[in-house]
Amino acid sequence: MKLVFAGTPEVAVPALDALLASERHEVAAVVTRPDAPAGRGRRLVASPVAERAEEAGIEVLKPASPRDADFQARLREIGPDCCPVVAYGALLPKAALEIPRHGWVNLHFSLLPAWRGAAPVQHALLAGDEVTGASTFLIEEGLDSGPVYGVITEEIRPTDTSGDLLTRLAFAGAGLLAATMDGVEDGSLQAVPQPADGVTLAPKINVEDARVDWTAPALRIDRLVRGCAPAPGAWTGFRGERLKLVAVAPRPEREGLAPGEPAVSKNAVHVGTGSHAVELLWVQPQGKKPMRAADWARGVRIGAGERLGG
């Protein structure tokens, strides 16, 4: 089939690579988000998908919006049979959805209908799910509600961050998306409507959502830190600034600390929660690089009565 691939971040690149390697399909063009400012200089930088497509010598389309008439006209000129999608980052209007004869097929990183939305991996970790996965489905105008072609499952490991889990799903999901394109082409796959039960939503996690509530149980705080790593990064207040928590570990054996109360020893920093303590392993002070929590604590010299979370 002739394909036009839509995607933007690094997590979409493995799927693009899988389709480029396919002998059954031709990736005629790529659709991605416009160049965006990045780094300290805030210079415009192409998306990872755009960079990979340019390396492969593929036409790159960067519409400000998929509603753009010129973009839709160019898509009709290319005449794709199907448009596979991975984390493109913009809503597709009906006019664009109707252009490819086999529609737009999305690779979504959850077991639909669970965790529909922008941050499925983060919400799976926050909820304490033990298993997640990826689904390919035919895009409709609703939010991740279209019929499903195929799924894979992935165990969530006890120390997984959202970055760890998303990386594994990106590579496993790339194979699923390529196999889905094969099945769509030869007619061996039929999309199955999602069940009405079991729908959960996964909206984007913002910075305020990532703030640690030290009155919460240690397990919930651990999930928050892992679910928000690497972005937006769980954080707490300390001396009027944000202290990012890069990695923590629940310590059931350490009790007797009030929520937010730190206990500093030579090689460890424990903080009280609504249950038992957590140990801060790695932190990132505002404007600095990540460092071991024990090194940070020695540098700031936490005084008696000081608390995290202020």
C-alpha positions as CSV (number, residue, x, y, z in Angstrom):
1,M,0.0,0.0,0.0
2,K,1.0,3.6,-0.5
3,L,1.2,5.1,3.0
4,V,1.5,8.6,4.5
5,F,2.8,8.3,8.0
6,A,1.8,10.9,10.7
7,G,3.8,11.3,13.8
8,T,6.0,13.8,15.7
9,P,8.1,12.7,18.8
10,E,10.9,10.3,19.2
11,V,8.5,7.6,20.3
12,A,7.0,7.5,16.8
13,V,10.3,6.9,15.0
14,P,10.5,3.1,15.6
15,A,7.1,2.7,13.9
16,L,8.2,4.8,10.9
17,D,11.4,2.7,10.7
18,A,9.3,-0.5,10.7
19,L,7.2,0.7,7.8
20,L,10.2,2.0,5.9
21,A,11.7,-1.5,6.2
22,S,8.5,-3.2,5.0
23,E,8.7,-4.7,1.5
24,R,4.9,-4.6,1.1
25,H,4.4,-0.9,1.7
26,E,5.7,2.4,0.3
27,V,5.9,5.4,2.7
28,A,5.3,8.2,0.2
29,A,5.3,11.1,2.7
30,V,5.3,12.0,6.4
31,V,3.0,14.4,8.2
32,T,4.4,16.0,11.4
33,R,4.0,19.1,13.6
34,P,5.7,22.3,12.6
35,D,9.2,23.0,13.8
36,A,9.2,24.2,17.4
37,P,11.6,26.2,19.6
38,A,13.9,24.1,21.7
39,G,17.0,24.5,23.9
40,R,18.3,27.6,25.6
41,G,18.6,29.5,22.4
42,R,14.9,28.6,21.6
43,R,15.8,28.1,17.9
44,L,13.3,26.2,15.7
45,V,14.0,22.5,15.6
46,A,12.4,19.9,13.3
47,S,10.5,17.0,15.0
48,P,12.3,13.6,15.4
49,V,9.9,12.1,12.8
50,A,10.7,15.0,10.3
51,E,14.5,14.4,10.8
52,R,14.1,10.7,10.2
53,A,12.0,11.2,7.1
54,E,14.5,13.7,5.7
55,E,17.3,11.2,6.2
56,A,15.2,8.7,4.2
57,G,14.6,11.2,1.5
58,I,10.8,11.3,2.1
59,E,8.6,14.3,1.5
60,V,7.7,16.0,4.8
61,L,4.4,17.9,5.3
62,K,4.2,20.3,8.3
63,P,0.8,21.9,8.3
64,A,0.0,24.3,11.0
65,S,-3.3,22.4,11.3
66,P,-4.6,19.3,9.4
67,R,-7.6,21.5,8.6
68,D,-5.4,23.5,6.3
69,A,-6.8,23.4,2.7
70,D,-3.4,23.3,1.0
71,F,-2.3,20.3,3.2
72,Q,-5.5,18.4,2.4
73,A,-5.0,19.2,-1.3
74,R,-1.5,17.8,-1.3
75,L,-2.6,14.7,0.6
76,R,-5.2,14.1,-2.2
77,E,-2.5,14.5,-4.8
78,I,-0.3,11.9,-3.1
79,G,-3.3,9.5,-2.9
80,P,-2.4,7.3,0.1
81,D,-4.2,4.0,0.6
82,C,-3.8,4.4,4.4
83,C,-2.3,6.8,6.9
84,P,-0.7,5.1,9.9
85,V,-0.4,7.5,12.9
86,V,1.7,7.5,16.1
87,A,1.6,10.4,18.5
88,Y,1.0,13.0,15.7
89,G,-0.3,15.6,18.2
90,A,-3.3,17.2,16.4
91,L,-6.9,16.3,15.9
92,L,-7.8,15.2,12.4
93,P,-11.0,16.7,10.8
94,K,-13.5,14.6,8.9
95,A,-12.3,16.0,5.6
96,A,-8.8,14.7,6.2
97,L,-10.0,11.4,7.6
98,E,-11.9,10.6,4.4
99,I,-9.0,11.0,2.0
100,P,-7.2,7.6,2.3
101,R,-9.5,4.7,1.2
102,H,-8.5,2.7,4.3
103,G,-8.6,5.6,6.6
104,W,-6.1,6.6,9.3
105,V,-4.9,3.9,11.7
106,N,-3.5,4.9,15.0
107,L,-1.1,3.1,17.2
108,H,-2.2,4.0,20.8
109,F,-0.2,3.0,23.9
110,S,-2.9,1.3,26.0
111,L,-5.3,-1.6,25.9
112,L,-8.4,0.2,24.6
113,P,-10.9,1.2,25.8
114,A,-8.7,1.9,28.8
115,W,-6.8,5.1,28.9
116,R,-8.1,7.0,26.0
117,G,-6.2,10.3,25.6
118,A,-2.9,12.0,25.5
119,A,-1.1,10.3,28.4
120,P,-2.0,6.6,28.5
121,V,1.3,5.3,29.8
122,Q,1.6,7.9,32.6
123,H,-2.0,7.2,33.8
124,A,-1.4,3.4,33.7
125,L,1.5,3.9,36.1
126,L,-0.3,6.4,38.3
127,A,-3.2,4.0,38.6
128,G,-0.9,1.1,39.6
129,D,-1.9,-1.1,36.6
130,E,0.1,-4.3,36.4
131,V,-0.3,-4.8,32.6
132,T,-0.7,-2.4,29.7
133,G,-0.1,-2.6,26.0
134,A,-0.7,-1.0,22.7
135,S,-3.7,-1.0,20.3
136,T,-4.1,-0.2,16.6
137,F,-7.5,1.3,15.7
138,L,-9.3,3.1,12.9
139,I,-9.5,6.8,13.8
140,E,-13.0,8.3,14.1
141,E,-13.9,11.8,15.1
142,G,-14.3,10.7,18.8
143,L,-11.4,10.5,21.2
144,D,-9.6,7.2,20.6
145,S,-13.0,5.5,20.2
146,G,-12.6,3.8,16.9
147,P,-12.8,0.0,16.2
148,V,-9.6,-1.9,17.1
149,Y,-7.5,-4.0,14.7
150,G,-5.0,-5.5,17.0
151,V,-3.4,-5.4,20.5
152,I,-0.2,-6.4,22.3
153,T,0.3,-6.6,26.0
154,E,3.2,-5.5,28.1
155,E,3.9,-6.1,31.8
156,I,4.5,-3.1,34.0
157,R,7.7,-3.6,36.0
158,P,7.9,-2.4,39.7
159,T,10.5,0.2,38.9
160,D,9.3,1.3,35.4
161,T,9.1,5.0,34.7
162,S,6.8,6.3,31.9
163,G,9.9,6.7,29.8
164,D,11.0,3.1,30.3
165,L,7.6,1.7,29.5
166,L,6.9,4.0,26.6
167,T,10.2,3.0,25.0
168,R,9.4,-0.7,25.2
169,L,5.9,-0.1,23.8
170,A,7.2,2.1,21.0
171,F,9.3,-0.8,19.7
172,A,6.8,-3.6,20.3
173,G,4.0,-1.4,18.9
174,A,6.0,-0.7,15.7
175,G,5.7,-4.4,14.8
176,L,2.0,-4.3,15.6
177,L,1.5,-1.3,13.4
178,A,3.4,-2.9,10.5
179,A,1.4,-6.2,10.9
180,T,-1.8,-4.1,11.0
181,M,-0.9,-2.5,7.7
182,D,-0.3,-6.0,6.2
183,G,-3.7,-7.2,7.4
184,V,-5.5,-4.1,6.2
185,E,-3.9,-4.5,2.7
186,D,-4.8,-8.2,2.3
187,G,-8.2,-8.0,4.1
188,S,-7.3,-10.5,6.8
189,L,-7.9,-8.0,9.5
190,Q,-11.3,-6.5,10.4
191,A,-11.6,-3.8,13.0
192,V,-13.7,-4.7,16.0
193,P,-15.8,-2.1,17.9
194,Q,-14.5,-1.2,21.4
195,P,-16.7,-2.4,24.3
196,A,-18.8,0.2,26.0
197,D,-17.5,-0.9,29.5
198,G,-14.1,-0.2,30.8
199,V,-13.5,3.3,29.3
200,T,-11.0,5.4,31.2
201,L,-9.5,8.7,30.2
202,A,-5.9,9.8,30.2
203,P,-5.6,13.6,29.9
204,K,-2.3,15.3,29.6
205,I,-0.4,15.5,32.9
206,N,0.6,19.1,33.7
207,V,3.1,20.6,36.1
208,E,0.6,21.1,38.9
209,D,-0.6,17.5,38.6
210,A,3.0,16.4,39.2
211,R,3.3,18.2,42.6
212,V,3.8,15.7,45.4
213,D,1.3,15.6,48.3
214,W,3.3,14.3,51.2
215,T,0.1,13.3,53.1
216,A,-0.5,10.7,50.4
217,P,0.7,7.1,51.0
218,A,4.3,6.2,50.0
219,L,3.1,3.9,47.2
220,R,1.1,6.7,45.6
221,I,4.0,9.0,45.7
222,D,6.3,6.4,44.2
223,R,3.8,5.9,41.3
224,L,3.6,9.7,40.8
225,V,7.4,10.0,40.5
226,R,7.7,7.1,38.1
227,G,4.6,8.1,36.1
228,C,5.9,11.7,35.6
229,A,9.4,10.7,34.7
230,P,10.9,12.0,32.5
231,A,8.2,14.6,31.9
232,P,6.8,16.7,33.4
233,G,8.7,15.5,36.4
234,A,7.3,15.1,39.9
235,W,8.3,17.9,42.3
236,T,8.0,19.4,45.7
237,G,8.6,22.8,47.2
238,F,11.7,23.5,49.3
239,R,12.8,26.9,50.5
240,G,10.5,28.6,48.0
241,E,11.8,26.7,45.0
242,R,10.8,23.6,43.1
243,L,12.8,20.5,43.8
244,K,12.3,17.8,41.2
245,L,12.1,14.2,42.4
246,V,13.9,12.1,39.8
247,A,13.7,8.8,41.6
248,V,12.4,7.6,45.0
249,A,11.9,4.3,46.7
250,P,9.3,3.3,49.3
251,R,10.9,2.2,52.6
252,P,8.2,0.4,54.7
253,E,10.8,-0.2,57.5
254,R,11.3,3.5,58.0
255,E,8.4,4.9,60.1
256,G,7.9,7.8,62.5
257,L,8.3,10.7,60.2
258,A,5.6,13.3,59.7
259,P,4.5,14.0,56.1
260,G,7.2,16.0,54.4
261,E,9.6,15.7,57.3
262,P,13.1,14.8,56.1
263,A,15.6,12.6,57.9
264,V,19.2,12.9,56.6
265,S,22.0,10.5,57.3
266,K,25.4,10.2,55.7
267,N,24.2,8.2,52.7
268,A,20.4,8.6,52.6
269,V,17.5,11.0,52.7
270,H,14.2,9.8,53.9
271,V,10.9,11.8,53.9
272,G,7.7,11.1,55.7
273,T,4.5,10.4,53.9
274,G,0.9,9.6,54.8
275,S,2.1,6.0,55.5
276,H,5.8,5.0,55.8
277,A,8.7,6.9,54.5
278,V,10.2,7.1,51.0
279,E,13.9,7.4,50.3
280,L,14.9,10.2,47.9
281,L,17.4,8.6,45.5
282,W,17.9,11.3,42.8
283,V,16.7,14.9,42.9
284,Q,17.1,18.0,40.6
285,P,17.3,21.4,42.3
286,Q,15.8,24.3,40.3
287,G,18.3,25.4,37.6
288,K,20.7,22.5,38.2
289,K,21.4,19.0,36.9
290,P,20.1,15.8,38.6
291,M,22.2,14.7,41.6
292,R,22.1,12.1,44.3
293,A,19.8,13.1,47.0
294,A,22.4,12.6,49.8
295,D,24.8,15.0,48.0
296,W,22.0,17.5,47.6
297,A,21.1,17.3,51.3
298,R,24.7,17.8,52.4
299,G,24.9,20.9,50.2
300,V,21.7,22.6,51.5
301,R,22.1,21.5,55.1
302,I,18.5,21.0,56.0
303,G,17.7,22.6,59.3
304,A,15.6,21.4,62.2
305,G,11.9,21.8,61.6
306,E,12.3,22.3,57.8
307,R,9.8,20.4,55.7
308,L,9.5,19.5,52.0
309,G,6.3,20.6,50.3
310,G,6.2,24.3,51.3
